[in-house]
Amino acid sequence: MEIPTIVGAGLIVIGAGMGIGRIGSSAMDAIARQPEATNKIQTAMLIAAALIEGIGFAALFAA
């Protein structure tokens, strides 16, 4: 692997991790504010995290 490819792959992983972390943090804040909406919030969080992870995998394969 060349150096730019390795750097690109590292940035992809960091970006995906930060995105999923931000989604989790926002979901915990929302659940703390409205505990009765926990199931809807968790479902939306899991779907968004899966989409980010899928885009991260696609970007890694492209790199």
PQR file of N, CA, C, O and H, with PARSE charges and radii, in Angstrom:
ATOM      1  N   MET A   1       0.842  -1.188   0.000 -0.4000 1.5000
ATOM      2  CA  MET A   1       0.000   0.000   0.000 -0.0000 2.0000
ATOM      3  C   MET A   1       0.879   1.241   0.000  0.5500 1.7000
ATOM      4  O   MET A   1       1.959   1.271   0.591 -0.5500 1.4000
ATOM      5  N   GLU A   2       0.396   2.223  -0.659 -0.4000 1.5000
ATOM      6  CA  GLU A   2       1.120   3.487  -0.674 -0.0000 2.0000
ATOM      7  C   GLU A   2       0.693   4.343   0.513  0.5500 1.7000
ATOM      8  O   GLU A   2      -0.371   4.141   1.098 -0.5500 1.4000
ATOM      9  H   GLU A   2      -0.481   2.199  -1.139  0.4000 1.0000
ATOM     10  N   ILE A   3       1.535   5.284   0.847 -0.4000 1.5000
ATOM     11  CA  ILE A   3       1.281   6.153   2.003 -0.0000 2.0000
ATOM     12  C   ILE A   3      -0.033   6.924   1.874  0.5500 1.7000
ATOM     13  O   ILE A   3      -0.784   6.956   2.848 -0.5500 1.4000
ATOM     14  H   ILE A   3       2.399   5.448   0.372  0.4000 1.0000
ATOM     15  N   PRO A   4      -0.369   7.557   0.723 -0.5600 1.5000
ATOM     16  CA  PRO A   4      -1.655   8.291   0.650  0.2800 2.0000
ATOM     17  C   PRO A   4      -2.867   7.377   0.876  0.5500 1.7000
ATOM     18  O   PRO A   4      -3.868   7.799   1.456 -0.5500 1.4000
ATOM     19  N   THR A   5      -2.771   6.139   0.420 -0.4000 1.5000
ATOM     20  CA  THR A   5      -3.870   5.198   0.624 -0.0000 2.0000
ATOM     21  C   THR A   5      -4.045   4.876   2.100  0.5500 1.7000
ATOM     22  O   THR A   5      -5.169   4.800   2.596 -0.5500 1.4000
ATOM     23  H   THR A   5      -1.959   5.797  -0.051  0.4000 1.0000
ATOM     24  N   ILE A   6      -2.945   4.689   2.792 -0.4000 1.5000
ATOM     25  CA  ILE A   6      -3.004   4.378   4.220 -0.0000 2.0000
ATOM     26  C   ILE A   6      -3.567   5.569   4.996  0.5500 1.7000
ATOM     27  O   ILE A   6      -4.380   5.391   5.903 -0.5500 1.4000
ATOM     28  H   ILE A   6      -2.032   4.750   2.389  0.4000 1.0000
ATOM     29  N   VAL A   7      -3.140   6.770   4.643 -0.4000 1.5000
ATOM     30  CA  VAL A   7      -3.646   7.968   5.308 -0.0000 2.0000
ATOM     31  C   VAL A   7      -5.136   8.128   5.033  0.5500 1.7000
ATOM     32  O   VAL A   7      -5.904   8.457   5.937 -0.5500 1.4000
ATOM     33  H   VAL A   7      -2.480   6.914   3.906  0.4000 1.0000
ATOM     34  N   GLY A   8      -5.548   7.896   3.779 -0.4000 1.5000
ATOM     35  CA  GLY A   8      -6.963   7.990   3.430 -0.0000 2.0000
ATOM     36  C   GLY A   8      -7.807   6.990   4.194  0.5500 1.7000
ATOM     37  O   GLY A   8      -8.890   7.322   4.676 -0.5500 1.4000
ATOM     38  H   GLY A   8      -4.923   7.628   3.044  0.4000 1.0000
ATOM     39  N   ALA A   9      -7.309   5.752   4.307 -0.4000 1.5000
ATOM     40  CA  ALA A   9      -8.042   4.729   5.049 -0.0000 2.0000
ATOM     41  C   ALA A   9      -8.150   5.117   6.526  0.5500 1.7000
ATOM     42  O   ALA A   9      -9.193   4.905   7.144 -0.5500 1.4000
ATOM     43  H   ALA A   9      -6.429   5.482   3.916  0.4000 1.0000
ATOM     44  N   GLY A  10      -7.096   5.674   7.088 -0.4000 1.5000
ATOM     45  CA  GLY A  10      -7.132   6.116   8.480 -0.0000 2.0000
ATOM     46  C   GLY A  10      -8.141   7.227   8.700  0.5500 1.7000
ATOM     47  O   GLY A  10      -8.858   7.231   9.700 -0.5500 1.4000
ATOM     48  H   GLY A  10      -6.248   5.846   6.586  0.4000 1.0000
ATOM     49  N   LEU A  11      -8.199   8.172   7.769 -0.4000 1.5000
ATOM     50  CA  LEU A  11      -9.163   9.263   7.885 -0.0000 2.0000
ATOM     51  C   LEU A  11     -10.595   8.754   7.766  0.5500 1.7000
ATOM     52  O   LEU A  11     -11.494   9.257   8.440 -0.5500 1.4000
ATOM     53  H   LEU A  11      -7.616   8.169   6.956  0.4000 1.0000
ATOM     54  N   ILE A  12     -10.804   7.759   6.912 -0.4000 1.5000
ATOM     55  CA  ILE A  12     -12.137   7.177   6.771 -0.0000 2.0000
ATOM     56  C   ILE A  12     -12.575   6.544   8.091  0.5500 1.7000
ATOM     57  O   ILE A  12     -13.700   6.755   8.544 -0.5500 1.4000
ATOM     58  H   ILE A  12     -10.073   7.351   6.365  0.4000 1.0000
ATOM     59  N   VAL A  13     -11.693   5.777   8.697 -0.4000 1.5000
ATOM     60  CA  VAL A  13     -12.026   5.099   9.953 -0.0000 2.0000
ATOM     61  C   VAL A  13     -12.279   6.111  11.067  0.5500 1.7000
ATOM     62  O   VAL A  13     -13.214   5.953  11.852 -0.5500 1.4000
ATOM     63  H   VAL A  13     -10.779   5.605   8.329  0.4000 1.0000
ATOM     64  N   ILE A  14     -11.457   7.136  11.135 -0.4000 1.5000
ATOM     65  CA  ILE A  14     -11.640   8.169  12.162 -0.0000 2.0000
ATOM     66  C   ILE A  14     -12.967   8.895  11.956  0.5500 1.7000
ATOM     67  O   ILE A  14     -13.704   9.132  12.914 -0.5500 1.4000
ATOM     68  H   ILE A  14     -10.697   7.264  10.498  0.4000 1.0000
ATOM     69  N   GLY A  15     -13.270   9.247  10.711 -0.4000 1.5000
ATOM     70  CA  GLY A  15     -14.513   9.949  10.422 -0.0000 2.0000
ATOM     71  C   GLY A  15     -15.740   9.119  10.751  0.5500 1.7000
ATOM     72  O   GLY A  15     -16.701   9.627  11.330 -0.5500 1.4000
ATOM     73  H   GLY A  15     -12.671   9.055   9.933  0.4000 1.0000
ATOM     74  N   ALA A  16     -15.713   7.838  10.382 -0.4000 1.5000
ATOM     75  CA  ALA A  16     -16.847   6.960  10.690 -0.0000 2.0000
ATOM     76  C   ALA A  16     -17.005   6.798  12.200  0.5500 1.7000
ATOM     77  O   ALA A  16     -18.124   6.814  12.713 -0.5500 1.4000
ATOM     78  H   ALA A  16     -14.932   7.425   9.912  0.4000 1.0000
ATOM     79  N   GLY A  17     -15.905   6.643  12.901 -0.4000 1.5000
ATOM     80  CA  GLY A  17     -15.967   6.506  14.362 -0.0000 2.0000
ATOM     81  C   GLY A  17     -16.526   7.750  15.032  0.5500 1.7000
ATOM     82  O   GLY A  17     -17.318   7.661  15.971 -0.5500 1.4000
ATOM     83  H   GLY A  17     -14.996   6.629  12.484  0.4000 1.0000
ATOM     84  N   MET A  18     -16.113   8.898  14.547 -0.4000 1.5000
ATOM     85  CA  MET A  18     -16.631  10.148  15.117 -0.0000 2.0000
ATOM     86  C   MET A  18     -18.117  10.310  14.821  0.5500 1.7000
ATOM     87  O   MET A  18     -18.876  10.773  15.673 -0.5500 1.4000
ATOM     88  H   MET A  18     -15.470   8.970  13.784  0.4000 1.0000
ATOM     89  N   GLY A  19     -18.531   9.932  13.621 -0.4000 1.5000
ATOM     90  CA  GLY A  19     -19.947  10.039  13.271 -0.0000 2.0000
ATOM     91  C   GLY A  19     -20.823   9.135  14.118  0.5500 1.7000
ATOM     92  O   GLY A  19     -21.868   9.558  14.610 -0.5500 1.4000
ATOM     93  H   GLY A  19     -17.915   9.556  12.929  0.4000 1.0000
ATOM     94  N   ILE A  20     -20.398   7.893  14.288 -0.4000 1.5000
ATOM     95  CA  ILE A  20     -21.167   6.950  15.102 -0.0000 2.0000
ATOM     96  C   ILE A  20     -21.166   7.387  16.566  0.5500 1.7000
ATOM     97  O   ILE A  20     -22.178   7.247  17.253 -0.5500 1.4000
ATOM     98  H   ILE A  20     -19.548   7.550  13.888  0.4000 1.0000
ATOM     99  N   GLY A  21     -20.049   7.912  17.043 -0.4000 1.5000
ATOM    100  CA  GLY A  21     -19.993   8.416  18.413 -0.0000 2.0000
ATOM    101  C   GLY A  21     -20.919   9.587  18.637  0.5500 1.7000
ATOM    102  O   GLY A  21     -21.556   9.698  19.685 -0.5500 1.4000
ATOM    103  H   GLY A  21     -19.227   8.027  16.484  0.4000 1.0000
ATOM    104  N   ARG A  22     -20.993  10.465  17.645 -0.4000 1.5000
ATOM    105  CA  ARG A  22     -21.892  11.624  17.766 -0.0000 2.0000
ATOM    106  C   ARG A  22     -23.348  11.183  17.761  0.5500 1.7000
ATOM    107  O   ARG A  22     -24.168  11.738  18.493 -0.5500 1.4000
ATOM    108  H   ARG A  22     -20.476  10.375  16.794  0.4000 1.0000
ATOM    109  N   ILE A  23     -23.676  10.189  16.941 -0.4000 1.5000
ATOM    110  CA  ILE A  23     -25.047   9.672  16.906 -0.0000 2.0000
ATOM    111  C   ILE A  23     -25.403   9.065  18.271  0.5500 1.7000
ATOM    112  O   ILE A  23     -26.486   9.314  18.800 -0.5500 1.4000
ATOM    113  H   ILE A  23     -23.010   9.738  16.346  0.4000 1.0000
ATOM    114  N   GLY A  24     -24.493   8.274  18.831 -0.4000 1.5000
ATOM    115  CA  GLY A  24     -24.748   7.666  20.138 -0.0000 2.0000
ATOM    116  C   GLY A  24     -24.924   8.703  21.233  0.5500 1.7000
ATOM    117  O   GLY A  24     -25.798   8.575  22.090 -0.5500 1.4000
ATOM    118  H   GLY A  24     -23.613   8.071  18.401  0.4000 1.0000
ATOM    119  N   SER A  25     -24.090   9.725  21.195 -0.4000 1.5000
ATOM    120  CA  SER A  25     -24.191  10.785  22.194 -0.0000 2.0000
ATOM    121  C   SER A  25     -25.526  11.526  22.091  0.5500 1.7000
ATOM    122  O   SER A  25     -26.182  11.791  23.098 -0.5500 1.4000
ATOM    123  H   SER A  25     -23.380   9.828  20.498  0.4000 1.0000
ATOM    124  N   SER A  26     -25.910  11.852  20.866 -0.4000 1.5000
ATOM    125  CA  SER A  26     -27.188  12.547  20.668 -0.0000 2.0000
ATOM    126  C   SER A  26     -28.369  11.679  21.077  0.5500 1.7000
ATOM    127  O   SER A  26     -29.350  12.172  21.635 -0.5500 1.4000
ATOM    128  H   SER A  26     -25.377  11.637  20.048  0.4000 1.0000
ATOM    129  N   ALA A  27     -28.270  10.389  20.798 -0.4000 1.5000
ATOM    130  CA  ALA A  27     -29.355   9.479  21.177 -0.0000 2.0000
ATOM    131  C   ALA A  27     -29.480   9.397  22.699  0.5500 1.7000
ATOM    132  O   ALA A  27     -30.593   9.376  23.225 -0.5500 1.4000
ATOM    133  H   ALA A  27     -27.474   9.988  20.345  0.4000 1.0000
ATOM    134  N   MET A  28     -28.363   9.351  23.403 -0.4000 1.5000
ATOM    135  CA  MET A  28     -28.428   9.294  24.864 -0.0000 2.0000
ATOM    136  C   MET A  28     -29.028  10.581  25.434  0.5500 1.7000
ATOM    137  O   MET A  28     -29.799  10.538  26.393 -0.5500 1.4000
ATOM    138  H   MET A  28     -27.459   9.367  22.976  0.4000 1.0000
ATOM    139  N   ASP A  29     -28.677  11.711  24.847 -0.4000 1.5000
ATOM    140  CA  ASP A  29     -29.282  12.979  25.279 -0.0000 2.0000
ATOM    141  C   ASP A  29     -30.794  12.973  25.049  0.5500 1.7000
ATOM    142  O   ASP A  29     -31.570  13.396  25.907 -0.5500 1.4000
ATOM    143  H   ASP A  29     -28.052  11.745  24.068  0.4000 1.0000
ATOM    144  N   ALA A  30     -31.195  12.483  23.873 -0.4000 1.5000
ATOM    145  CA  ALA A  30     -32.625  12.454  23.557 -0.0000 2.0000
ATOM    146  C   ALA A  30     -33.380  11.501  24.476  0.5500 1.7000
ATOM    147  O   ALA A  30     -34.494  11.806  24.900 -0.5500 1.4000
ATOM    148  H   ALA A  30     -30.566  12.139  23.176  0.4000 1.0000
ATOM    149  N   ILE A  31     -32.791  10.361  24.786 -0.4000 1.5000
ATOM    150  CA  ILE A  31     -33.435   9.399  25.686 -0.0000 2.0000
ATOM    151  C   ILE A  31     -33.536   9.977  27.095  0.5500 1.7000
ATOM    152  O   ILE A  31     -34.518   9.741  27.799 -0.5500 1.4000
ATOM    153  H   ILE A  31     -31.886  10.113  24.442  0.4000 1.0000
ATOM    154  N   ALA A  32     -32.523  10.731  27.503 -0.4000 1.5000
ATOM    155  CA  ALA A  32     -32.569  11.351  28.831 -0.0000 2.0000
ATOM    156  C   ALA A  32     -33.692  12.384  28.916  0.5500 1.7000
ATOM    157  O   ALA A  32     -34.313  12.552  29.965 -0.5500 1.4000
ATOM    158  H   ALA A  32     -31.725  10.923  26.931  0.4000 1.0000
ATOM    159  N   ARG A  33     -33.943  13.072  27.808 -0.4000 1.5000
ATOM    160  CA  ARG A  33     -35.010  14.078  27.804 -0.0000 2.0000
ATOM    161  C   ARG A  33     -36.400  13.451  27.696  0.5500 1.7000
ATOM    162  O   ARG A  33     -37.345  13.905  28.341 -0.5500 1.4000
ATOM    163  H   ARG A  33     -33.438  12.936  26.955  0.4000 1.0000
ATOM    164  N   GLN A  34     -36.518  12.395  26.868 -0.4000 1.5000
ATOM    165  CA  GLN A  34     -37.820  11.766  26.637 -0.0000 2.0000
ATOM    166  C   GLN A  34     -37.692  10.246  26.745  0.5500 1.7000
ATOM    167  O   GLN A  34     -37.587   9.565  25.725 -0.5500 1.4000
ATOM    168  H   GLN A  34     -35.750  12.026  26.344  0.4000 1.0000
ATOM    169  N   PRO A  35     -37.698   9.715  27.946 -0.5600 1.5000
ATOM    170  CA  PRO A  35     -37.518   8.269  28.115  0.2800 2.0000
ATOM    171  C   PRO A  35     -38.623   7.440  27.462  0.5500 1.7000
ATOM    172  O   PRO A  35     -38.402   6.275  27.130 -0.5500 1.4000
ATOM    173  N   GLU A  36     -39.799   8.018  27.275 -0.4000 1.5000
ATOM    174  CA  GLU A  36     -40.903   7.255  26.673 -0.0000 2.0000
ATOM    175  C   GLU A  36     -40.670   7.003  25.181  0.5500 1.7000
ATOM    176  O   GLU A  36     -41.327   6.136  24.604 -0.5500 1.4000
ATOM    177  H   GLU A  36     -39.979   8.964  27.544  0.4000 1.0000
ATOM    178  N   ALA A  37     -39.767   7.724  24.553 -0.4000 1.5000
ATOM    179  CA  ALA A  37     -39.489   7.558  23.122 -0.0000 2.0000
ATOM    180  C   ALA A  37     -38.235   6.718  22.873  0.5500 1.7000
ATOM    181  O   ALA A  37     -37.650   6.789  21.792 -0.5500 1.4000
ATOM    182  H   ALA A  37     -39.233   8.428  25.022  0.4000 1.0000
ATOM    183  N   THR A  38     -37.822   5.933  23.852 -0.4000 1.5000
ATOM    184  CA  THR A  38     -36.573   5.177  23.755 -0.0000 2.0000
ATOM    185  C   THR A  38     -36.539   4.265  22.543  0.5500 1.7000
ATOM    186  O   THR A  38     -35.538   4.239  21.827 -0.5500 1.4000
ATOM    187  H   THR A  38     -38.297   5.876  24.730  0.4000 1.0000
ATOM    188  N   ASN A  39     -37.604   3.516  22.293 -0.4000 1.5000
ATOM    189  CA  ASN A  39     -37.588   2.553  21.188 -0.0000 2.0000
ATOM    190  C   ASN A  39     -37.426   3.247  19.837  0.5500 1.7000
ATOM    191  O   ASN A  39     -36.651   2.785  19.000 -0.5500 1.4000
ATOM    192  H   ASN A  39     -38.417   3.537  22.875  0.4000 1.0000
ATOM    193  N   LYS A  40     -38.131   4.328  19.617 -0.4000 1.5000
ATOM    194  CA  LYS A  40     -38.020   5.055  18.348 -0.0000 2.0000
ATOM    195  C   LYS A  40     -36.625   5.653  18.178  0.5500 1.7000
ATOM    196  O   LYS A  40     -36.059   5.623  17.086 -0.5500 1.4000
ATOM    197  H   LYS A  40     -38.761   4.703  20.298  0.4000 1.0000
ATOM    198  N   ILE A  41     -36.082   6.190  19.257 -0.4000 1.5000
ATOM    199  CA  ILE A  41     -34.752   6.810  19.191 -0.0000 2.0000
ATOM    200  C   ILE A  41     -33.699   5.752  18.902  0.5500 1.7000
ATOM    201  O   ILE A  41     -32.814   5.968  18.074 -0.5500 1.4000
ATOM    202  H   ILE A  41     -36.542   6.213  20.144  0.4000 1.0000
ATOM    203  N   GLN A  42     -33.786   4.609  19.579 -0.4000 1.5000
ATOM    204  CA  GLN A  42     -32.804   3.550  19.358 -0.0000 2.0000
ATOM    205  C   GLN A  42     -32.869   3.018  17.937  0.5500 1.7000
ATOM    206  O   GLN A  42     -31.836   2.747  17.325 -0.5500 1.4000
ATOM    207  H   GLN A  42     -34.505   4.434  20.252  0.4000 1.0000
ATOM    208  N   THR A  43     -34.080   2.867  17.408 -0.4000 1.5000
ATOM    209  CA  THR A  43     -34.222   2.381  16.041 -0.0000 2.0000
ATOM    210  C   THR A  43     -33.583   3.350  15.055  0.5500 1.7000
ATOM    211  O   THR A  43     -32.832   2.933  14.173 -0.5500 1.4000
ATOM    212  H   THR A  43     -34.920   3.087  17.906  0.4000 1.0000
ATOM    213  N   ALA A  44     -33.872   4.623  15.196 -0.4000 1.5000
ATOM    214  CA  ALA A  44     -33.292   5.631  14.305 -0.0000 2.0000
ATOM    215  C   ALA A  44     -31.775   5.674  14.445  0.5500 1.7000
ATOM    216  O   ALA A  44     -31.061   5.835  13.455 -0.5500 1.4000
ATOM    217  H   ALA A  44     -34.483   4.961  15.912  0.4000 1.0000
ATOM    218  N   MET A  45     -31.281   5.531  15.679 -0.4000 1.5000
ATOM    219  CA  MET A  45     -29.842   5.551  15.917 -0.0000 2.0000
ATOM    220  C   MET A  45     -29.160   4.370  15.232  0.5500 1.7000
ATOM    221  O   MET A  45     -28.118   4.543  14.600 -0.5500 1.4000
ATOM    222  H   MET A  45     -31.862   5.401  16.483  0.4000 1.0000
ATOM    223  N   LEU A  46     -29.729   3.179  15.348 -0.4000 1.5000
ATOM    224  CA  LEU A  46     -29.126   1.998  14.742 -0.0000 2.0000
ATOM    225  C   LEU A  46     -29.132   2.083  13.217  0.5500 1.7000
ATOM    226  O   LEU A  46     -28.163   1.683  12.573 -0.5500 1.4000
ATOM    227  H   LEU A  46     -30.576   3.038  15.861  0.4000 1.0000
ATOM    228  N   ILE A  47     -30.197   2.592  12.645 -0.4000 1.5000
ATOM    229  CA  ILE A  47     -30.250   2.739  11.189 -0.0000 2.0000
ATOM    230  C   ILE A  47     -29.191   3.726  10.716  0.5500 1.7000
ATOM    231  O   ILE A  47     -28.482   3.457   9.747 -0.5500 1.4000
ATOM    232  H   ILE A  47     -30.985   2.917  13.169  0.4000 1.0000
ATOM    233  N   ALA A  48     -29.078   4.860  11.389 -0.4000 1.5000
ATOM    234  CA  ALA A  48     -28.080   5.870  11.001 -0.0000 2.0000
ATOM    235  C   ALA A  48     -26.662   5.333  11.173  0.5500 1.7000
ATOM    236  O   ALA A  48     -25.809   5.564  10.316 -0.5500 1.4000
ATOM    237  H   ALA A  48     -29.654   5.078  12.177  0.4000 1.0000
ATOM    238  N   ALA A  49     -26.401   4.623  12.262 -0.4000 1.5000
ATOM    239  CA  ALA A  49     -25.068   4.056  12.489 -0.0000 2.0000
ATOM    240  C   ALA A  49     -24.730   3.016  11.428  0.5500 1.7000
ATOM    241  O   ALA A  49     -23.591   2.955  10.963 -0.5500 1.4000
ATOM    242  H   ALA A  49     -27.094   4.435  12.958  0.4000 1.0000
ATOM    243  N   ALA A  50     -25.708   2.197  11.039 -0.4000 1.5000
ATOM    244  CA  ALA A  50     -25.469   1.192  10.001 -0.0000 2.0000
ATOM    245  C   ALA A  50     -25.170   1.855   8.658  0.5500 1.7000
ATOM    246  O   ALA A  50     -24.308   1.385   7.914 -0.5500 1.4000
ATOM    247  H   ALA A  50     -26.632   2.247  11.417  0.4000 1.0000
ATOM    248  N   LEU A  51     -25.871   2.937   8.346 -0.4000 1.5000
ATOM    249  CA  LEU A  51     -25.600   3.645   7.096 -0.0000 2.0000
ATOM    250  C   LEU A  51     -24.200   4.254   7.089  0.5500 1.7000
ATOM    251  O   LEU A  51     -23.494   4.187   6.082 -0.5500 1.4000
ATOM    252  H   LEU A  51     -26.571   3.318   8.950  0.4000 1.0000
ATOM    253  N   ILE A  52     -23.805   4.840   8.200 -0.4000 1.5000
ATOM    254  CA  ILE A  52     -22.455   5.414   8.282 -0.0000 2.0000
ATOM    255  C   ILE A  52     -21.401   4.323   8.164  0.5500 1.7000
ATOM    256  O   ILE A  52     -20.386   4.502   7.491 -0.5500 1.4000
ATOM    257  H   ILE A  52     -24.378   4.894   9.018  0.4000 1.0000
ATOM    258  N   GLU A  53     -21.642   3.202   8.814 -0.4000 1.5000
ATOM    259  CA  GLU A  53     -20.681   2.106   8.752 -0.0000 2.0000
ATOM    260  C   GLU A  53     -20.586   1.557   7.328  0.5500 1.7000
ATOM    261  O   GLU A  53     -19.496   1.231   6.860 -0.5500 1.4000
ATOM    262  H   GLU A  53     -22.467   3.056   9.361  0.4000 1.0000
ATOM    263  N   GLY A  54     -21.710   1.456   6.648 -0.4000 1.5000
ATOM    264  CA  GLY A  54     -21.708   0.981   5.266 -0.0000 2.0000
ATOM    265  C   GLY A  54     -20.949   1.913   4.343  0.5500 1.7000
ATOM    266  O   GLY A  54     -20.199   1.466   3.476 -0.5500 1.4000
ATOM    267  H   GLY A  54     -22.597   1.722   7.028  0.4000 1.0000
ATOM    268  N   ILE A  55     -21.145   3.206   4.530 -0.4000 1.5000
ATOM    269  CA  ILE A  55     -20.408   4.177   3.713 -0.0000 2.0000
ATOM    270  C   ILE A  55     -18.916   4.099   4.020  0.5500 1.7000
ATOM    271  O   ILE A  55     -18.083   4.227   3.123 -0.5500 1.4000
ATOM    272  H   ILE A  55     -21.755   3.569   5.235  0.4000 1.0000
ATOM    273  N   GLY A  56     -18.585   3.887   5.291 -0.4000 1.5000
ATOM    274  CA  GLY A  56     -17.174   3.741   5.671 -0.0000 2.0000
ATOM    275  C   GLY A  56     -16.536   2.529   5.011  0.5500 1.7000
ATOM    276  O   GLY A  56     -15.410   2.615   4.522 -0.5500 1.4000
ATOM    277  H   GLY A  56     -19.262   3.783   6.020  0.4000 1.0000
ATOM    278  N   PHE A  57     -17.241   1.397   4.991 -0.4000 1.5000
ATOM    279  CA  PHE A  57     -16.714   0.196   4.328 -0.0000 2.0000
ATOM    280  C   PHE A  57     -16.543   0.428   2.827  0.5500 1.7000
ATOM    281  O   PHE A  57     -15.531   0.041   2.243 -0.5500 1.4000
ATOM    282  H   PHE A  57     -18.156   1.327   5.389  0.4000 1.0000
ATOM    283  N   ALA A  58     -17.534   1.055   2.214 -0.4000 1.5000
ATOM    284  CA  ALA A  58     -17.441   1.333   0.773 -0.0000 2.0000
ATOM    285  C   ALA A  58     -16.254   2.241   0.473  0.5500 1.7000
ATOM    286  O   ALA A  58     -15.545   2.032  -0.512 -0.5500 1.4000
ATOM    287  H   ALA A  58     -18.356   1.369   2.688  0.4000 1.0000
ATOM    288  N   ALA A  59     -16.037   3.244   1.315 -0.4000 1.5000
ATOM    289  CA  ALA A  59     -14.909   4.143   1.112 -0.0000 2.0000
ATOM    290  C   ALA A  59     -13.577   3.428   1.325  0.5500 1.7000
ATOM    291  O   ALA A  59     -12.602   3.721   0.633 -0.5500 1.4000
ATOM    292  H   ALA A  59     -16.613   3.413   2.114  0.4000 1.0000
ATOM    293  N   LEU A  60     -13.528   2.497   2.272 -0.4000 1.5000
ATOM    294  CA  LEU A  60     -12.290   1.738   2.476 -0.0000 2.0000
ATOM    295  C   LEU A  60     -11.989   0.860   1.275  0.5500 1.7000
ATOM    296  O   LEU A  60     -10.831   0.741   0.877 -0.5500 1.4000
ATOM    297  H   LEU A  60     -14.320   2.259   2.834  0.4000 1.0000
ATOM    298  N   PHE A  61     -13.006   0.245   0.690 -0.4000 1.5000
ATOM    299  CA  PHE A  61     -12.772  -0.575  -0.490 -0.0000 2.0000
ATOM    300  C   PHE A  61     -12.346   0.288  -1.670  0.5500 1.7000
ATOM    301  O   PHE A  61     -11.532  -0.137  -2.490 -0.5500 1.4000
ATOM    302  H   PHE A  61     -13.947   0.342   1.013  0.4000 1.0000
ATOM    303  N   ALA A  62     -12.886   1.485  -1.757 -0.4000 1.5000
ATOM    304  CA  ALA A  62     -12.498   2.389  -2.838 -0.0000 2.0000
ATOM    305  C   ALA A  62     -11.052   2.875  -2.646  0.5500 1.7000
ATOM    306  O   ALA A  62     -10.335   3.101  -3.620 -0.5500 1.4000
ATOM    307  H   ALA A  62     -13.547   1.830  -1.090  0.4000 1.0000
ATOM    308  N   ALA A  63     -10.638   3.031  -1.401 -0.4000 1.5000
ATOM    309  CA  ALA A  63      -9.275   3.490  -1.136 -0.0000 2.0000
ATOM    310  C   ALA A  63      -8.294   2.379  -1.425  0.5500 1.7000
ATOM    311  O   ALA A  63      -7.088   2.564  -1.264 -0.5500 1.4000
ATOM    312  H   ALA A  63     -11.221   2.847  -0.609  0.4000 1.0000
TER
END
